[in-house]
Amino acid sequence: MPLLNEFDTSKNRDPKPKIFRMTAGLSTLKNPSLRKSYKRSKEADDDDTFDTVRMGFAYKEESCEQHFDEAVRTSLCADTKTGSILRKNASELRSVVSTLSRFEVTDADTALHRRAEKELKAAKAKMATQVKVLLLGSGDSGKSTVLKQMRLIHKIPFSPQEIESYRQLTFDNLTGGLRCILDAMDDMDLKVSEDNIEYIDVIDSARYLRDGEPFPMEYFKPLKALWHDPGIHTAWQRGNEAALPENLDYFFSDLERLFDPQYQPTDQDIIQCRVRTTGIKETVFCLRDHELTMVDVGGQKSERRKWIHCFQDVTSILFLASLSGYDQCLVEDKDANQMQDAMTIWDSICHSQWFKRTSIILFLNKNDLFEKKIPHSDIKTFFPDFDGDAGDVRAGRDYFKRRFSKLATKARRHREREVYIHITTATDTVMIRVVMAAVEVPFSPIPSPPPLSSSSILNLVRSPFLPFSVLYHPLRVRRFCERQRRVVRLFLVQDLTFPSLILALFCLVTYALLCFNYYISIRFMYYRDPTTITTLTVYVNSIVTQDKKNVRKMSSSSGENE
């Protein structure tokens, strides 16, 4: 007679497998003595007792009662003390098992399980085509401008509500920009001419526009008169001392068009609008066979604490630094240099544990303003280690590229990470279109490799320079070389058959050719221009995967032949 005859397994029971599994074991029971015995048997490393007792609470395809009965029987034989405790608590164990035995797998449960697995697989495939790019940089570096340019490039139209908000923002930029200049004039000991003093109160009392309201004509004359005032003009020329808005010159040069009652913002007006970014904003773009999500975060110091929420699953970082900020203070800190602040953030990002293997693209932005400013503002005044000539635009650009590259190189302990540097003007749509077409390659996930065929192998071996069907960076070639070398070493430590020897020789030859290609690409292409994305192609994953499959097939076939 079995120990627990209520759970006699000789009776006919439903053969369907149970889907319920208890992973907590005996520790889930309420009896403290049973838990102590279980813990004691585990600490004593009594494998027989531990495994057999746990067997009663972990079942997968057979009935719970059978496992339970067998576990208790074996435990009694293996450990008398544990068996006595189990006998003492048989009623409690019996209630647990009887509760679990009521769970049955129905056809509806199976269908639900399969549907859930299918949805999970589809979600995983979708996530593989999604790329998340983080827009980072100091305040007023042009991050939001790049995001607006991306919307124009990828033909994502602005909604009527957005266009209306930009129309109101244009008027606010006009009046708010003049107020900033008037406030800065007090610190610069400058004054407005007597003829225009009466207009100051008009600008200070400017209100926000209502929806659909045209620009009030009573502001046209005060705005135009103050903009041409000598004191205002002098303060504008010294705008680097107060971080004045840089879009005023664009808007004030076309006041008549802005005050037209039928005025609607153009694409360039929207790009030139300036508003401080607060919080986190995401925009999704469709790029060929994947989705690109660009995340714009606030650049001011008070917003940087929010960046941590964007760091998970980041594919690339697009970092912006203003070239024209080499002589400017921060909007939120008049004593800090904008370029120095950008270098500090850049250094912290390159050394961050979150970005050990994340590709980083650096945009040295506002090149147009940099070219206008550098003739009358010497870089050496703010960066004494600058060794170029005063007013030399090319030397200034190269200097800042070296500074940022040095910080990135010092932090590149993980050699897989790649850093790209571009000189940009975010307000130039044509330039941004060209640059973004280049940097979309680091954004793109590695596509699924094509199946290995004899033609692909011949193309790979036939020429020392690889075919140019897919874009690849030299570092990716180096990574493939390392994997190919490991495959060759795997062959050398095994018993070689004739087929595996032929495959090993092929791997060795391709490894040598790819090493040569890597040297050529690095020597003549990559270091010649680090910003150029080298066009090298190699069937990276397909060859390695196929090699491993061939090894398994050959080993199995050789075993069968033996």
Secondary structure, 3 states (H helix, E strand, C coil): CCCCHHHCCCCCCCCCCCCCCCCCHHHHCCCHHHHHHHHHHHHCCCHHHHHHHHHCCCCCCCCHHHHHHHHHHHHHHHCHHHHHHHHHCHHHHHHHHHHHCCCCCCHHHHHHHHHHHHHHHHHHHHHHCEEEEEEEECCCCCHHHHHHHHHHHCCCCCCHHHHHHHHHHHHHHHHHHHHHHHHHHHHCCCCCCHHHCHHHHHHHCCCCCCCCCCCCHHHHHHHHHHHCCHHHHHHHHCHHHCCCCCCHHHHHCCHHHHCCCCCCCCHHHHHHCCCCCCCEEEEEEEECCEEEEEEEECCCHHHHHHHHHHCCCCCEEEEEEEHHHHHCECCCCCCCEHHHHHHHHHHHHHCCHHHCCCEEEEEEECHHHHHHHHHHCCHHHCCCCCCCCCCCHHHHHHHHHHHHHHHHHHHCCCCCCCEEEEECCCCCHHHHHHHHHHHHHHHCCCCCCCCCCHHHHHHHHHCCCCCCCCCCCHHHHHHHHHHHHHHHHHHHCCCCCHHHHHHHHHHHHHHHHHHHHHHHHHHHHHCCCCCCCCCCCCCHHHHHHHHHHHHHHHHHHHHHHC
